[in-house]
Amino acid sequence: MAVYTDVADEELEAFLEPYGLGTLLSYKGIAEGVENSNFMLHTDKGIFFLTLYEKRVAANDLPYFLGLMDHLAAKGIACPVPLRDRNGVMLGELAGRPAALISYLEGVSVRRPQPRHCAAVGRALAEFHLAGRDFGMVRKNALSVAGWRPLFEASRARADEVMTGLGGELQNELDLLEREWPSALPQGVIHADAFPDNVFFIGEKFSGIFDFYFACNDALAYDLAICLNAWCFEHDAAFNITKARALLQAYNEVRPLNADELAALPLLARGSAVRFLLTRLYDWLNRQPGALVTPKNPVEYIRRLRFHRGVTSPAGYGLDI
Amino acid sequence: MAVYTDVADEELEAFLEPYGLGTLLSYKGIAEGVENSNFMLHTDKGIFFLTLYEKRVAANDLPYFLGLMDHLAAKGIACPVPLRDRNGVMLGELAGRPAALISYLEGVSVRRPQPRHCAAVGRALAEFHLAGRDFGMVRKNALSVAGWRPLFEASRARADEVMTGLGGELQNELDLLEREWPSALPQGVIHADAFPDNVFFIGEKFSGIFDFYFACNDALAYDLAICLNAWCFEHDAAFNITKARALLQAYNEVRPLNADELAALPLLARGSAVRFLLTRLYDWLNRQPGALVTPKNPVEYIRRLRFHRGVTSPAGYGLDI
């Protein structure tokens, strides 16, 4: 949660002027997102979202993220869309930061996803992958297999503080992932962070997907493996095969997985568990005492990783396709 | 800025049900307020504000605060109003905290108030004082003259860390304030914290006053003295007599000040400067390294205090009434 940058009323009104949104009625800093400062604006034209990009988001990547949202929305994906000012520009500057005005996406994140939510996210992810096929820009996934070793090295010496034997277990896992990571799976734009807090529902109905600031080009099935980890384990880290089946079947109906993708799922899921384990481990070991943001405990990803190690075929995820 | 309490979607929907606000479309934690957790809700009936009262607000005081808002709104004061559930109750419970749903007040706080803003707040404060006359509940001002000595004692030993001689200066000032503090001025409900961030404008127009969580019964002119400190000094702590004149004249047109109140203004303004100096001094000396909320520097209140010490009549504030 964060609002890192304070925005003054006069500055904001000057920034808004070229967007033609009418009178500013109110704005509030939003306590969400750990990378950027977010504000909710109300003008006499409606509710809008304002994001100021802080240092952790590379300014060079912003045209990719904003261009992707624009592209996806044009293809009918339910997601926030950057507004263009009267010169057609999506990216401005406010309080010394790159800033964008974005349409307001209604919806509520589900805290305890049910199988029907998993099915909805599976469908949405497949539609996202299809819609991204003709997006013209490319961004490398800095948090894929090549990025894990350096992340591990930054935490290795203290990994066992979190769990005895964790350093060795990760070492072996990385050796295997680097050796066996598939390179010939269908590629495209992936969301790379489609966790329940980045997906909205209104009542029972899927209303949209957002937070594209990890989006990149990578294997499409890897995105699905991320969702397996993000949506199909209970709060006690127990795997829920009913949810996994709902997720994968719904995805497969919209974008059928090929045989290589199906066979690779357990390995991709192990890689995805390692990816979130490593970033959480780093944040956990480097947490500041007294900071308002409590880093998430990495342990639940060790449990996920061990679960996927025991899966030998898609049937382990409830699939019989 | 704060959201201390996390609220789950299902819990929130259950809480909202008895208010009959329709479908929940979205809710966001708001990064403002340091005492409570605040959320902005959007339902198909409109935008609403949800406050969860954290430990620093005494639960016993909530009926006073909510009752006051309800009373003021009924009298036509532009301020947020607590909603009543289907049983007519304003105070509920959510996530283990007392919680209230409150109407959403549109508006923007001005960062650099101009004389016209000061006039508007003067009028609004006088109207607030008149509207509060027949409010039936009473709350003592814990931060008036009797509360200052204990606050000072808590910081005294380290006061000179902020400014050499500050401890002695405050000691002398408190001796004088305790001796000369007026007790026979007209009393009533005061806001006690009507700073620019608790007053909204839309464009040039005053749109409302809010944050009644310091409201209490005390001398009405003391509230005006707080506004002198809050609205009539520049960011470099220089006094702006044009703003003070605008504030006081506008107040006086709605609720004429009597001779005792006029004569007491410089002393009340000294007391008000000491009150904010003492709470800021305490927060400053007890700040946590690395905390997201940076306490405000108390030094600007020493400058205000010294200014008021040199004022010998209301003419020093631009008044010739």
Interface residues (C-beta under 8 A of the other chain):
Chain A: M1 A2 V3 A8 D9 E10 T23 L24 L25 S26 Y27 K28 G29 I30 A31 E32 M40 H42 I47 Y104 L105 E106 G107 V108 S109 V110 R111 R112 F200 I202 G203 Q288 P289 G290 A291 L292
Chain B: M1 A2 V3 A8 D9 E10 T23 L24 L25 S26 Y27 K28 G29 I30 A31 E32 M40 H42 I47 Y104 L105 E106 G107 V108 S109 V110 R111 R112 F200 I202 G203 Q288 P289 G290 A291 L292
